[in-house]
């Protein structure tokens, strides 16, 4: 595991960075190398990041949350399934709690803002590597898969009857799911439900 290999907090972390914006990659690489980290490779999408990580086995991987082919979340899941045990940090401008929880469940070790300076990013990476900082899932309501389906249909503006037809359920059953959804989100109607769901990230595009 990474923590076992990183005995010295000042160790020069070998890092792979993945982002679909060349200028951001260039700036990130320059910043990290200026802080003494070793950037072993770059990737412009999640698929390339997956392949290069498995081939080079860097100690840390920095993944943009939004990338073509494979996004950061799916790349994280696949890296863990394929046995990669190094540090995985997602870099993003999106801070919705539901996305942070998804990152945790996918197997990420960190969820950092792209606003961090290079010195602060290095400091945070080393803290994670040494077990001094851990990604914690935010306290969010747990929606069932059916409630998530109802929520997304709600966001499309469908009526109860239209949702019932789309899901192959009776209108009364859909109403039951809606009531349960409203209760978990602590809201009273569809307008409040959609506003709350968006603020938490339940309706964020992956």
Buried (B, 14 or more C-beta within 10 A) or exposed (E): EBEEEBEEEEBEBBBBBBBBEEEBBEEBBEBBEEBEBEBBBBBBBBBBBBEBBEEEBBBBBBBBBBBEBBBBBBBBBBBBEEEBBBBBBBBBEBEBBBBBBBBBEBBBBBBBEBEBEBEEBBBBBBBBBBEEBEBEEEEBBEBEEBBBBBBBBBBEEBEBEBBBEBBEBEBEBBBBBBEBBBEBBEBEEBEEBBEBBBEBBBBBEE
